[in-house]
Amino acid sequence: MKVTEISAAEREKSVSYIQEEIKNVIVNFGDRDPGSEGENKALDYMAGQLGEMCESVERDKFKVAPHAFFGWTYFVAVFMTLAVPIFFLSPVMVFVCILFSLVPMIFQFVLYAPFLDRLFDQRESGNVMGTYSCSGELKRRIVINGHSDAVYEWHWHYVGGYKMFLSSIILVILGVVYMFAIALAACILDGPFGVPNSSVLWAGVAGVVFIPFFLAFWRFADTRRVVPGANDNLTACYMAIAAIKALKDNDIRLENTEVVALITGSEEAGLRGATAFVKQHPDYAREENVETVFLTYETLRELQYLGIYDRDLNGTVKNDRAACDLYKKCAARHGMDLKFGSVFAGATDAAAFSKGGYRAASVAAMNPEVEKYYHTRLDNYDNLSPECLSKVFDITLEFIEEFDKNGFEGAGKE
């Protein structure tokens, strides 16, 4: 039997399995913030499930500072709030406050570097990799990836939706620009030290209006509340596991292609799991005669926004074009004309794999103007989309069969 010949009834069972297991993980293992007991229990559980399907299962461990990734928001809140009264004493020190605000943001969020990690408590997180082997000589490898952890709630997004969430960011940016401008004006007109004269003094008084927005930025991510993370990203974890389960249940063993489910931890802490995987497995999938593709799934919820991301990590990393083209071709066979896009704010695990030298594609199904469930307590098992999961599962099976048959060459032909 071919992979694409799996019956509609079996596919429906797979989609039900995905939904049931998402609920099971959320109900039984509790909060799954990076490095938490809940995340590790979920990883152990998934490792056990893969152990029933795969010939080999690996469970890695690594250290993570779960609160560090959003730590830059604390720097912004504190130093930009201080910048307002400091302006009246020494305008040049406003630039120092801005520097202490922006440098952590650039390294921690824009570049996803562990810039602040040493300042925060560390925990132990992990990855799980299950390999469903081929029956003959290994010539190709498909790695389907999703992350097991859940994020700390975006407070203002939950309180007021996307408009409030976006406004909370824009107002802080405006505040930073405003304080920079009046500090520069004061330095030019009155010198860098001492009390500004009346020509810019009132501009400093007006800057007080930004203090509430700077302080509110402290609550950007509420570390006291972990979201359930049903769509982001248990949908991806169980898309990978369900694909292997479908092969196993239907007695399908590819002759020259192995299928791998890679469940990464601590993605929400700055792609720490995927980055650790690349470092801990420097020789994995480096064979010259074995084609390997990494397919990262992220938030499979809104079918109308299903898309392929060929640029990642705030647009700074380029994912593999052939892998993206291959997925696009497979989706077209199921009536989906997928667009290419860029992850302009944030990243997916595919970025870490691409940076590590692998050929990776990232696929997500979510509104770029994020819906209210995203990164809030509303992302629960009762807010899944069976329609989206069903379509993505069909495309996943198509992708497995196409890559098994033609490898990356399949991207350029129909």
C-alpha positions in Angstrom: 0.0 0.0 0.0 1.2 3.5 -0.8 1.1 6.2 1.9 -1.5 8.2 0.0 -3.7 5.1 -0.3 -4.4 5.1 3.4 -8.2 5.1 3.6 -10.4 8.1 4.5 -11.6 6.2 7.6 -8.0 5.6 8.8 -7.2 9.3 8.2 -10.3 10.3 10.2 -9.1 8.0 13.0 -5.7 9.8 12.9 -7.3 13.2 13.2 -9.4 12.0 16.2 -6.2 10.6 17.7 -4.5 14.0 17.4 -7.4 15.7 19.2 -7.7 13.1 21.9 -4.0 13.1 22.7 -3.9 16.9 22.8 -6.6 16.8 25.4 -4.9 14.0 27.3 -1.6 15.9 27.6 -3.3 19.1 28.7 -5.6 17.5 31.3 -3.0 15.1 32.8 0.3 16.9 32.8 -0.5 20.4 33.8 1.5 23.5 32.8 4.2 22.9 30.2 6.3 26.0 30.4 9.9 25.4 29.3 11.8 23.1 31.6 8.8 22.5 33.9 7.7 19.2 35.3 4.7 19.2 33.0 6.8 19.7 29.9 9.1 16.9 30.9 6.2 14.6 31.7 4.7 15.3 28.3 8.0 14.6 26.6 8.3 11.3 28.5 4.8 10.4 27.5 5.4 11.1 23.9 8.7 9.1 24.0 6.7 6.2 25.3 4.1 6.5 22.5 6.9 6.7 19.9 8.5 3.7 21.5 5.5 1.6 20.6 5.8 2.6 16.9 9.5 3.3 16.2 12.7 1.2 16.1 14.6 3.8 18.1 13.7 6.6 20.5 16.2 9.1 21.9 15.5 11.4 24.9 17.9 14.3 25.2 18.3 16.8 28.0 19.6 20.3 28.2 19.5 23.4 30.5 17.1 26.3 29.8 16.3 29.6 31.6 12.6 29.8 31.0 12.1 33.4 32.0 15.1 34.8 30.1 13.5 35.0 26.7 11.0 37.7 27.8 13.5 39.2 30.2 14.2 42.0 27.8 10.7 43.4 28.4 11.7 43.9 32.1 14.7 45.9 31.0 12.5 48.1 28.7 9.9 48.6 31.5 12.5 49.6 34.2 15.0 51.6 32.2 12.5 53.5 30.1 10.5 54.4 33.1 13.7 55.7 34.8 14.5 57.6 31.6 11.7 60.0 32.2 12.8 61.5 35.6 16.4 61.2 34.6 15.8 63.5 31.7 15.4 66.4 34.1 18.7 65.7 35.8 21.0 64.7 32.9 19.6 64.3 29.4 22.6 62.4 28.2 21.7 59.6 30.7 18.5 59.0 28.8 20.6 57.5 26.0 22.1 55.1 28.6 18.6 54.0 29.6 17.6 53.5 26.0 20.8 51.5 25.4 20.0 49.2 28.4 16.5 48.7 27.0 17.4 48.0 23.4 20.5 45.9 23.6 18.8 43.0 25.6 15.9 43.2 23.1 18.2 43.0 20.1 20.2 40.0 21.4 17.4 38.1 23.1 14.5 38.7 20.8 15.8 39.8 17.4 18.7 37.4 17.3 17.4 34.8 19.8 20.8 34.7 21.5 21.1 33.6 25.1 22.1 37.1 26.2 20.2 37.2 29.5 20.0 33.5 30.3 22.7 33.5 32.9 20.8 36.1 34.9 17.8 33.8 35.4 17.2 30.5 37.1 17.7 27.4 35.0 15.8 24.2 34.6 16.2 21.0 32.7 14.3 20.6 29.4 14.6 18.0 26.7 13.9 16.7 23.2 12.5 13.4 22.0 13.3 11.8 18.6 11.6 8.7 17.4 12.7 7.0 14.1 10.5 4.8 12.0 13.1 2.9 9.9 13.0 1.9 6.3 13.0 -1.7 5.1 16.0 -1.4 2.8 19.0 0.9 2.2 18.6 4.3 3.7 18.5 7.0 1.0 16.2 9.6 2.4 15.0 10.9 5.7 12.0 13.0 6.7 12.0 14.8 10.1 8.7 16.1 11.2 9.0 18.6 14.0 6.8 20.2 16.6 7.5 21.7 20.1 6.1 20.4 23.3 6.2 23.4 25.6 3.7 26.2 26.0 4.2 29.9 26.4 3.6 32.3 29.2 0.4 34.2 28.6 0.6 37.5 26.6 -1.4 39.5 29.2 -2.5 42.4 27.1 -3.5 40.2 24.2 -5.8 38.3 26.5 -7.2 41.4 28.1 -7.9 43.4 24.9 -7.1 41.2 21.9 -4.8 42.0 19.0 -5.5 45.7 18.9 -4.5 46.2 22.6 -1.6 43.8 22.2 -0.3 45.8 19.2 -1.0 49.1 20.8 1.0 48.1 23.9 4.0 47.6 21.7 3.5 50.7 19.5 3.1 53.0 22.4 6.4 51.8 24.0 8.2 52.3 20.7 6.8 55.8 20.4 7.8 56.4 23.9 11.4 55.3 23.2 11.6 57.5 20.1 10.1 60.5 21.9 12.5 60.2 24.9 15.4 59.9 22.4 14.3 63.0 20.5 13.9 65.3 23.5 17.1 64.1 25.1 18.9 64.8 21.8 17.3 68.2 21.6 18.3 69.0 25.3 21.9 67.9 24.7 22.1 70.2 21.6 20.4 73.2 23.1 21.6 73.1 26.8 24.4 70.5 27.0 24.3 66.9 28.2 24.3 67.6 31.9 22.1 69.6 34.2 18.5 70.7 34.1 17.1 71.5 30.6 15.9 75.0 30.1 12.3 75.9 29.5 12.4 75.3 25.8 12.6 71.6 26.2 11.5 71.3 29.9 7.9 71.0 29.0 8.7 68.3 26.4 10.1 66.3 29.3 7.0 66.9 31.4 4.9 65.6 28.4 7.1 62.5 28.4 5.4 61.5 31.7 2.4 60.3 29.7 4.5 57.3 28.5 5.3 56.0 32.0 2.1 53.9 32.4 2.9 52.3 29.0 6.5 51.6 30.0 5.3 50.1 33.3 2.6 48.0 31.6 5.3 46.4 29.4 6.4 44.5 32.5 3.2 42.5 32.1 3.8 41.7 28.4 4.3 38.1 29.2 2.7 36.9 32.5 5.0 34.3 33.9 2.4 33.4 36.6 0.2 31.9 33.9 1.1 29.2 31.4 -1.3 28.8 28.5 -2.6 25.2 27.6 -0.8 25.3 24.2 -3.2 23.1 22.4 -2.8 24.6 18.9 0.7 26.1 19.7 2.0 23.6 19.5 0.6 20.2 20.5 -1.1 20.1 17.1 2.4 19.9 15.5 3.7 17.3 18.0 0.8 15.0 17.3 0.8 15.6 13.6 4.3 14.1 13.6 3.4 11.2 15.9 0.1 10.5 14.1 1.9 10.3 10.7 4.2 7.6 12.0 1.3 5.8 13.8 -0.7 5.8 10.5 2.3 4.1 8.7 2.6 1.6 11.5 -1.1 0.8 11.8 -1.4 0.3 8.0 1.7 -1.9 7.8 3.5 0.6 5.5 7.2 0.4 5.6 9.0 2.6 3.1 11.9 0.9 1.4 14.5 3.7 1.4 13.1 6.5 3.5 12.9 6.7 7.3 10.4 9.0 9.0 11.3 10.8 12.2 9.2 12.6 14.7 11.3 15.2 16.5 9.6 16.7 19.5 11.6 19.7 20.7 11.3 21.3 24.1 11.6 25.0 25.1 10.8 26.5 21.7 9.0 29.3 23.5 12.2 30.1 25.4 14.0 31.1 22.2 14.2 27.9 20.1 16.4 26.4 22.9 15.4 22.8 22.1 16.0 22.9 18.4 19.3 24.7 19.0 20.3 22.1 21.6 19.5 19.3 19.2 21.8 20.7 16.5 24.6 21.0 19.1 24.1 17.6 20.7 23.9 15.8 17.4 26.6 17.4 15.2 26.8 14.3 13.0 23.1 13.6 12.6 21.8 13.5 9.1 25.1 14.7 7.6 25.5 11.7 5.2 26.4 12.8 1.7 24.3 10.1 0.1 21.1 10.5 2.3 18.7 13.4 1.5 17.2 14.8 4.7 14.4 17.3 5.0 13.2 18.9 8.2 9.5 19.9 8.2 8.6 22.1 11.1 4.9 22.6 11.9 3.6 25.5 14.0 0.1 26.3 15.3 -2.2 24.3 13.0 -5.5 26.1 13.7 -6.7 28.4 10.8 -6.8 26.6 7.5 -7.4 29.7 5.5 -4.1 31.0 6.7 -2.1 27.8 6.0 1.2 29.0 4.6 4.9 28.2 4.1 7.6 30.3 5.7 10.7 30.5 3.6 12.2 33.2 5.8 12.4 32.8 9.6 13.7 34.3 12.8 12.5 37.9 12.3 13.3 37.5 8.6 17.0 37.0 9.2 17.2 33.2 8.3 16.4 31.7 5.0 14.8 28.3 5.0 15.3 25.8 2.2 13.5 26.8 -1.0 13.3 23.3 -2.5 11.8 22.0 0.8 9.3 24.8 0.7 8.5 24.2 -3.0 8.0 20.5 -2.3 5.4 21.2 0.4 3.7 23.7 -1.9 3.4 21.1 -4.6 2.0 18.5 -2.2 -0.6 21.0 -0.8 -1.7 21.9 -4.4 -2.7 18.3 -4.9 -5.1 18.8 -2.0 -6.6 22.0 -3.4 -4.5 24.4 -1.4 -2.5 27.2 -3.2 -0.2 28.1 -0.4 1.7 31.3 -0.3 5.3 31.9 0.9 5.8 34.2 3.8 8.3 35.4 6.3 8.3 35.2 10.1 8.9 38.9 10.7 8.3 38.9 14.4 9.4 35.7 16.1 10.7 32.4 14.9 10.0 28.7 14.4 12.3 25.7 15.1 13.0 25.5 11.4 15.3 28.6 11.8 17.5 26.7 14.2 17.7 23.7 11.8 18.5 26.0 8.9 21.2 27.8 10.8 22.6 24.4 11.7 23.0 23.5 8.0 19.9 21.4 7.5 17.4 21.8 4.7 14.2 22.9 6.5 10.8 24.3 5.8 8.3 25.9 8.2 4.5 25.6 7.9 1.9 27.3 10.0 -1.8 27.8 9.9 -2.6 31.0 11.8 -3.7 34.6 11.2 -0.7 36.9 11.0 -2.9 39.4 12.9 -3.0 36.9 15.7 -6.4 35.7 17.0 -7.2 36.1 20.6 -6.6 32.4 21.5 -2.9 32.7 20.4 -0.6 32.7 23.4 -3.5 33.1 25.8 -5.5 30.7 28.1 -8.0 30.3 25.2 -5.6 28.0 23.3 -7.2 24.9 24.8 -8.3 21.5 23.6 -11.8 22.7 23.0 -10.5 25.3 20.5 -9.0 23.0 17.9 -9.9 22.9 14.2 -10.6 19.3 12.9 -10.9 20.7 9.4 -7.4 22.2 9.5 -5.9 19.1 11.2 -7.4 16.9 8.6 -6.1 18.9 5.6 -2.6 19.2 7.0 -2.6 15.5 7.8 -3.5 14.7 4.2 -0.7 17.0 3.0 1.7 15.4 5.4 1.1 12.0 4.0 1.4 13.4 0.5 4.7 15.0 1.4 6.1 11.7 2.9 5.2 9.8 -0.3 6.6 12.5 -2.6 9.9 12.9 -0.8 10.2 9.1 -0.6 9.7 8.8 -4.3 11.7 11.8 -5.7 13.5 13.5 -2.8 14.3 17.2 -3.4 14.1 16.7 -7.2 10.4 16.4 -6.8 10.2 20.1 -6.0 10.9 20.9 -9.6 8.6 18.6 -11.4 4.9 17.5 -11.3 
